[in-house]
Amino acid sequence: MRYWRGSESGGMKSPDVALALTGASGVQYGIRLLECLVSAGVPIHLMLSRPAQVVLGLETDLSVPGRPVEIGRFFSERFQAGPGQIQCYGPEQWTAPVASGSAVPRAMIVCPCSTATLAAVASGASRSLIERAADVVLKERRQLLLVVRETPFSEVHLENMLRLARMGAVIMPANPAFYHRPRTLDDMIDFMVARILDHLDITHELVPRWGGPSTGVGV
């Protein structure tokens, strides 16, 4: 993979992205995305909600520490990140760069995104750093991707997603496809991570493209 750098009036876009993991099931998507972002050389502002840390213990065998500095060190060592590439912040660390429009990242991904976080962002609640960072990305007209993980969706969920879509957010429910004939759970996870990387303009070879020779479809 390689890291994308685009241009906008006045110079280069900020190279960093924010990645938030919340308390929905599917934390494996966020961990795999973090690994791919590190591999692509992207500077990352990492945030984990307290429910996300609970889900990590339920859905993975990772022994992730509780303090933000230690979390950042843990993932940096696990994925061989560069010095300072992963900066991890606590839920109420209001001095974090992502809390201000003066240091807004070029994109933010909430993966997985709980419906509670979805509702808070849609209403502009900003009760935690994750919610505030999403609010900043929206107000600064940067890219916000919400990987919502819930089924079925209630009318409230759908209204919140529609409201955010109208604000410019990308709503990307965790719905892996099967045309690439996944053989393992990792293959299904990689499909969703690949779609996220596509929206971030980061090249990858995680899954075959639709109509490509290895999919056997569209030809």
C-alpha positions as CSV (number, residue, x, y, z in Angstrom):
1,M,0.0,0.0,0.0
2,R,1.0,3.6,-0.4
3,Y,-0.2,6.7,1.3
4,W,-2.2,9.2,-0.8
5,R,-1.4,12.9,-0.7
6,G,-3.9,15.2,-2.5
7,S,-3.8,18.9,-3.0
8,E,-6.1,21.7,-2.1
9,S,-5.9,25.4,-2.5
10,G,-3.0,26.8,-0.6
11,G,-1.0,23.6,-0.4
12,M,-1.1,20.0,0.7
13,K,-3.8,18.5,2.8
14,S,-3.0,17.5,6.3
15,P,-1.5,14.0,6.0
16,D,-3.0,12.6,9.2
17,V,-6.2,10.8,9.9
18,A,-8.3,10.2,13.0
19,L,-9.4,6.6,13.8
20,A,-12.0,6.0,16.5
21,L,-13.2,2.6,17.8
22,T,-16.5,2.6,19.7
23,G,-18.5,0.0,21.5
24,A,-20.3,-1.7,18.6
25,S,-19.5,-5.3,17.7
26,G,-16.9,-5.6,14.9
27,V,-13.8,-4.2,16.6
28,Q,-11.8,-6.4,14.3
29,Y,-12.6,-4.0,11.4
30,G,-11.0,-1.1,13.3
31,I,-7.9,-3.1,14.4
32,R,-7.3,-4.3,10.8
33,L,-7.8,-0.8,9.5
34,L,-5.3,0.5,12.0
35,E,-2.8,-2.0,10.8
36,C,-3.3,-1.0,7.2
37,L,-3.0,2.7,7.9
38,V,0.3,2.0,9.7
39,S,1.6,0.0,6.8
40,A,0.7,2.9,4.4
41,G,2.7,5.3,6.5
42,V,-0.3,7.4,7.6
43,P,0.0,9.4,10.9
44,I,-2.9,8.3,13.1
45,H,-4.8,10.0,15.9
46,L,-6.3,6.9,17.7
47,M,-9.2,7.1,20.1
48,L,-11.0,4.2,21.9
49,S,-14.2,4.7,23.8
50,R,-14.5,2.8,27.1
51,P,-17.1,0.5,25.7
52,A,-14.7,-0.2,22.8
53,Q,-12.1,-1.4,25.3
54,V,-14.7,-3.8,26.7
55,V,-15.5,-5.1,23.3
56,L,-11.8,-5.7,22.6
57,G,-11.7,-8.0,25.5
58,L,-14.8,-9.9,24.4
59,E,-14.1,-10.2,20.6
60,T,-10.3,-10.6,20.5
61,D,-7.4,-12.2,22.3
62,L,-5.5,-8.9,22.5
63,S,-4.3,-7.8,25.9
64,V,-4.7,-4.1,25.2
65,P,-3.8,-1.9,28.2
66,G,-6.1,0.8,29.6
67,R,-4.1,4.0,29.5
68,P,-4.0,6.0,26.2
69,V,-0.2,6.2,26.2
70,E,0.2,2.5,26.8
71,I,-2.5,1.7,24.1
72,G,-0.5,3.8,21.6
73,R,2.7,2.0,22.5
74,F,1.0,-1.4,22.3
75,F,-0.3,-1.0,18.8
76,S,2.9,0.8,17.7
77,E,4.9,-2.3,18.7
78,R,2.4,-4.7,17.3
79,F,2.2,-3.1,13.9
80,Q,5.8,-1.8,13.8
81,A,4.7,1.8,13.5
82,G,7.2,4.6,13.0
83,P,8.1,6.9,15.9
84,G,5.1,9.0,16.8
85,Q,3.0,7.6,14.0
86,I,0.2,6.5,16.4
87,Q,-0.9,9.1,18.9
88,C,-3.6,7.8,21.2
89,Y,-5.9,10.0,23.3
90,G,-8.3,9.4,26.2
91,P,-12.1,9.9,26.0
92,E,-11.9,13.3,27.7
93,Q,-8.5,14.5,26.6
94,W,-9.7,17.9,25.4
95,T,-6.2,19.2,24.7
96,A,-5.8,16.6,21.9
97,P,-5.2,18.2,18.4
98,V,-8.4,16.6,17.0
99,A,-10.5,18.7,19.4
100,S,-9.8,21.9,17.4
101,G,-10.4,23.0,13.9
102,S,-7.0,24.5,13.9
103,A,-5.5,21.0,13.8
104,V,-8.2,19.1,12.0
105,P,-7.1,15.8,10.3
106,R,-7.9,15.4,6.6
107,A,-10.3,12.5,7.5
108,M,-11.8,10.7,10.4
109,I,-13.1,7.1,10.5
110,V,-15.3,5.7,13.2
111,C,-14.9,2.0,12.9
112,P,-16.9,0.3,14.2
113,C,-19.5,3.1,14.9
114,S,-22.1,2.3,17.5
115,T,-25.6,3.7,17.1
116,A,-25.0,5.7,20.3
117,T,-22.1,7.4,18.8
118,L,-24.0,7.9,15.5
119,A,-26.8,9.6,17.5
120,A,-24.4,11.8,19.4
121,V,-22.5,12.9,16.3
122,A,-25.8,13.6,14.5
123,S,-27.0,15.8,17.3
124,G,-23.6,17.6,17.9
125,A,-23.5,16.4,21.5
126,S,-19.7,16.4,21.7
127,R,-19.7,14.8,25.2
128,S,-16.5,12.9,24.5
129,L,-13.3,13.5,22.4
130,I,-14.6,11.1,19.7
131,E,-17.8,13.0,19.4
132,R,-16.0,16.4,19.4
133,A,-13.5,15.2,16.9
134,A,-16.3,14.1,14.5
135,D,-18.0,17.4,15.0
136,V,-14.8,19.3,14.1
137,V,-14.3,17.2,11.0
138,L,-17.9,18.0,9.9
139,K,-17.7,21.7,10.6
140,E,-14.3,22.0,8.8
141,R,-15.8,20.1,5.8
142,R,-13.3,17.3,6.0
143,Q,-14.1,13.6,5.3
144,L,-16.0,11.6,8.0
145,L,-16.6,7.9,7.5
146,L,-19.0,6.1,9.9
147,V,-18.8,2.3,9.7
148,V,-22.1,1.6,11.5
149,R,-22.5,-1.9,12.9
150,E,-26.1,-2.7,13.9
151,T,-28.9,-4.9,12.6
152,P,-31.7,-4.3,12.0
153,F,-31.8,-0.5,11.9
154,S,-34.6,1.3,13.7
155,E,-36.3,4.5,12.3
156,V,-34.1,6.5,14.7
157,H,-30.9,4.9,13.3
158,L,-32.0,5.6,9.8
159,E,-32.9,9.2,10.5
160,N,-29.6,9.8,12.1
161,M,-27.7,8.3,9.2
162,L,-29.8,10.4,6.7
163,R,-29.1,13.5,8.7
164,L,-25.3,12.9,8.7
165,A,-25.3,11.9,5.1
166,R,-26.9,15.3,4.3
167,M,-24.1,16.9,6.3
168,G,-21.5,15.2,4.0
169,A,-20.6,12.2,6.1
170,V,-20.1,8.8,4.4
171,I,-22.3,6.2,6.0
172,M,-20.7,2.8,5.4
173,P,-22.4,0.0,7.3
174,A,-20.3,-3.1,7.9
175,N,-21.7,-5.2,5.1
176,P,-19.0,-7.4,3.6
177,A,-19.6,-8.8,0.1
178,F,-19.1,-12.3,-1.2
179,Y,-18.3,-11.9,-4.9
180,H,-14.6,-12.3,-4.1
181,R,-15.5,-15.7,-2.5
182,P,-14.0,-15.1,0.9
183,R,-12.6,-18.3,2.5
184,T,-11.9,-16.9,6.0
185,L,-13.2,-14.4,8.4
186,D,-10.1,-12.3,7.7
187,D,-11.1,-12.1,4.0
188,M,-14.5,-10.7,5.0
189,I,-12.9,-8.1,7.3
190,D,-10.5,-7.1,4.6
191,F,-13.3,-6.4,2.2
192,M,-14.7,-3.7,4.5
193,V,-11.3,-2.3,5.2
194,A,-10.6,-2.2,1.5
195,R,-13.7,-0.1,0.9
196,I,-12.6,2.4,3.6
197,L,-9.1,2.6,2.1
198,D,-10.7,3.3,-1.3
199,H,-12.5,6.3,0.2
200,L,-9.3,7.6,1.7
201,D,-7.5,7.2,-1.7
202,I,-5.0,4.7,-0.3
203,T,-4.0,2.0,-2.8
204,H,-4.1,-1.6,-1.6
205,E,-4.4,-5.1,-2.8
206,L,-6.6,-6.5,0.0
207,V,-9.3,-7.9,-2.2
208,P,-9.9,-8.3,-6.0
209,R,-11.8,-5.6,-7.8
210,W,-15.2,-6.3,-9.3
211,G,-14.9,-7.6,-12.8
212,G,-11.2,-8.4,-12.3
213,P,-9.8,-11.7,-13.6
214,S,-9.6,-13.2,-10.1
215,T,-13.3,-12.6,-9.2
216,G,-14.8,-14.4,-12.2
217,V,-17.6,-11.9,-12.4
218,G,-18.4,-9.0,-14.8
219,V,-16.6,-10.7,-17.6
